[in-house]
């Protein structure tokens, strides 16, 4: 099993937890993923499944960059929100929390710029979405990349990420395990199928 297969199975697990497929569908899709020998074949398998990405409708897509600014307040983008082709989020001493799994994307390639002086930033990136760190600038702050080596899956968007912090902290992570009993059980079953 290669990195692409592992990333695809993580993606299928996220779909299982989100009730987009059931356990039988997960097992069937996992078998098909493991049988693929190229990115084209893998893309065909994944495109046959329900989409985990929300795209903005053409009439709602922004022609100008989206700019979100805070001073000492909190910016929490966790419900349905729009991610423009170019999006800049800036805060001085507040906290920023971005859940890319709930965003509607304007394009397959997104340029996301996040800047903080002394605040904290947390960015949650679903499995399968590609992240390219194009710039990371820090003085006395910290940047923690906990995304792992999971590659971008065929047909999934790419986030070109630029991070800048002076004394703040930035953390990139995958979604947390669901807390409900039913979803925890599905998560354990999924992990057992992956071994």
C-alpha positions as CSV (number, residue, x, y, z in Angstrom):
1,X,0.0,0.0,0.0
2,X,1.5,3.4,-1.1
3,X,1.0,6.9,0.3
4,X,-1.8,7.6,-2.2
5,X,-3.7,4.5,-1.1
6,X,-3.2,5.4,2.6
7,X,-4.5,9.0,2.0
8,X,-7.5,7.7,0.0
9,X,-8.4,5.3,2.9
10,X,-8.1,8.1,5.4
11,X,-10.4,10.1,3.1
12,X,-12.9,7.2,3.0
13,X,-12.8,7.0,6.8
14,X,-13.7,10.6,7.0
15,X,-16.6,9.9,4.6
16,X,-17.7,7.0,6.8
17,X,-17.7,9.3,9.9
18,X,-19.7,11.9,8.1
19,X,-22.4,9.4,7.1
20,X,-21.6,9.9,3.4
21,X,-21.0,6.1,3.1
22,X,-21.9,3.2,5.3
23,X,-19.5,0.5,6.5
24,X,-20.2,-1.8,3.5
25,X,-19.6,1.1,1.2
26,X,-16.4,1.9,3.0
27,X,-15.1,-1.7,2.6
28,X,-16.1,-1.9,-1.1
29,X,-14.4,1.5,-1.8
30,X,-11.3,0.4,0.1
31,X,-11.0,-2.7,-2.0
32,X,-11.3,-0.7,-5.2
33,X,-8.8,1.9,-3.9
34,X,-6.2,-0.8,-3.1
35,X,-6.7,-2.4,-6.6
36,X,-5.7,0.9,-8.4
37,X,-2.3,1.2,-9.9
38,X,-2.3,4.8,-11.1
39,X,-3.6,8.2,-10.2
40,X,-6.1,8.1,-13.0
41,X,-7.6,4.9,-11.7
42,X,-7.7,6.2,-8.2
43,X,-9.4,9.4,-9.4
44,X,-12.0,7.3,-11.2
45,X,-12.8,5.4,-8.0
46,X,-13.0,8.6,-5.8
47,X,-15.1,10.5,-8.3
48,X,-17.7,7.7,-8.1
49,X,-18.2,8.5,-4.4
50,X,-20.2,11.3,-2.8
51,X,-18.2,14.6,-2.8
52,X,-16.8,15.8,0.5
53,X,-16.0,19.3,-1.0
54,X,-18.5,22.1,-1.2
55,X,-18.0,24.4,-4.2
56,X,-19.4,27.9,-4.4
57,X,-22.1,28.3,-7.1
58,X,-20.7,30.3,-10.1
59,X,-22.9,33.4,-9.4
60,X,-21.6,33.6,-5.8
61,X,-17.9,33.3,-6.6
62,X,-15.9,36.4,-5.6
63,X,-14.1,38.5,-8.2
64,X,-12.0,40.3,-5.6
65,X,-9.9,38.8,-2.8
66,X,-11.7,38.0,0.5
67,X,-10.1,39.9,3.4
68,X,-11.0,39.2,7.0
69,X,-9.4,41.3,9.7
70,X,-9.5,41.3,13.5
71,X,-7.5,43.1,16.2
72,X,-7.9,41.5,19.6
73,X,-11.1,39.6,18.7
74,X,-11.6,35.9,17.8
75,X,-12.2,34.8,14.2
76,X,-13.9,31.4,14.0
77,X,-14.8,30.1,10.6
78,X,-16.4,26.8,11.5
79,X,-19.9,26.9,10.0
80,X,-20.5,27.2,6.3
81,X,-18.3,30.0,5.0
82,X,-16.8,31.0,1.6
83,X,-13.1,30.6,0.7
84,X,-12.3,32.9,-2.2
85,X,-9.6,32.2,-4.8
86,X,-7.4,34.6,-2.8
87,X,-8.2,34.9,0.9
88,X,-6.3,36.9,3.5
89,X,-7.0,36.6,7.3
90,X,-5.2,39.0,9.6
91,X,-5.3,39.4,13.4
92,X,-3.1,41.2,15.9
93,X,-3.6,39.5,19.3
94,X,-6.8,37.5,18.8
95,X,-7.3,33.8,17.9
96,X,-8.1,32.4,14.5
97,X,-9.8,29.0,13.9
98,X,-10.4,27.9,10.3
99,X,-12.2,24.7,9.5
100,X,-11.6,24.1,5.8
101,X,-13.9,21.1,5.8
102,X,-16.9,23.4,6.2
103,X,-15.8,26.0,3.6
104,X,-17.3,26.5,0.2
105,X,-14.5,26.9,-2.2
106,X,-14.4,29.3,-5.2
107,X,-11.7,27.4,-7.1
108,X,-9.7,24.2,-7.2
109,X,-6.6,26.2,-6.2
110,X,-6.9,28.6,-3.3
111,X,-4.2,31.1,-2.1
112,X,-4.7,31.5,1.6
113,X,-2.7,34.1,3.5
114,X,-2.8,34.0,7.3
115,X,-1.0,36.7,9.4
116,X,-0.9,37.2,13.1
117,X,1.3,39.2,15.5
118,X,0.8,37.6,18.9
119,X,-2.3,35.6,18.4
120,X,-3.0,31.9,17.8
121,X,-4.1,30.3,14.6
122,X,-5.5,26.8,14.1
123,X,-6.3,25.5,10.6
124,X,-8.1,22.2,10.2
125,X,-7.6,20.5,6.8
126,X,-9.6,17.5,5.8
127,X,-7.9,14.4,4.4
128,X,-7.3,14.5,0.7
129,X,-7.0,18.2,0.3
130,X,-3.5,19.3,-0.7
131,X,-1.6,21.9,1.2
132,X,1.4,23.6,-0.3
133,X,3.3,25.9,2.2
134,X,4.6,28.6,-0.1
135,X,5.9,30.9,2.7
136,X,6.4,30.6,6.4
137,X,7.7,33.6,8.3
138,X,8.1,33.7,12.1
139,X,10.3,35.7,14.6
140,X,9.8,34.2,18.0
141,X,6.5,32.4,17.3
142,X,5.9,28.8,16.5
143,X,4.5,26.9,13.5
144,X,3.4,23.3,14.1
145,X,2.5,21.2,11.0
146,X,0.6,18.1,12.1
147,X,-0.9,17.2,8.8
148,X,1.5,14.3,8.3
149,X,2.7,13.2,4.9
150,X,-0.7,12.7,3.4
151,X,-0.6,13.6,-0.3
152,X,-3.3,15.5,-2.3
153,X,-5.8,13.1,-3.8
154,X,-6.9,13.3,-7.5
155,X,-9.8,15.7,-8.0
156,X,-9.3,17.4,-4.6
157,X,-8.4,21.1,-4.2
158,X,-5.0,22.6,-3.4
159,X,-4.5,25.2,-0.7
160,X,-1.4,27.3,-1.3
161,X,-0.8,28.5,2.3
162,X,1.3,31.5,3.4
163,X,1.8,31.9,7.1
164,X,3.3,34.9,9.0
165,X,3.6,35.3,12.7
166,X,5.8,37.4,15.0
167,X,5.3,35.9,18.4
168,X,2.1,34.0,17.9
169,X,1.5,30.3,17.2
170,X,0.1,28.5,14.1
171,X,-1.1,24.9,14.1
172,X,-2.1,22.8,11.1
173,X,-4.0,19.7,11.8
174,X,-6.4,17.1,10.6
175,X,-10.0,16.8,11.9
176,X,-10.5,15.4,15.4
177,X,-12.1,12.0,16.0
178,X,-15.8,12.4,16.5
179,X,-16.9,12.3,20.1
180,X,-20.3,10.6,19.9
181,X,-20.4,7.0,20.8
182,X,-21.8,5.8,17.5
183,X,-19.1,7.7,15.5
184,X,-16.4,6.5,17.8
185,X,-17.5,2.9,17.2
186,X,-17.4,3.6,13.4
187,X,-14.0,5.1,13.8
188,X,-12.7,2.0,15.6
189,X,-14.2,-0.3,13.0
190,X,-12.6,1.9,10.3
191,X,-9.2,1.7,12.0
192,X,-9.5,-2.0,12.3
193,X,-10.2,-2.4,8.6
194,X,-7.2,-0.3,7.8
195,X,-4.7,-2.6,9.6
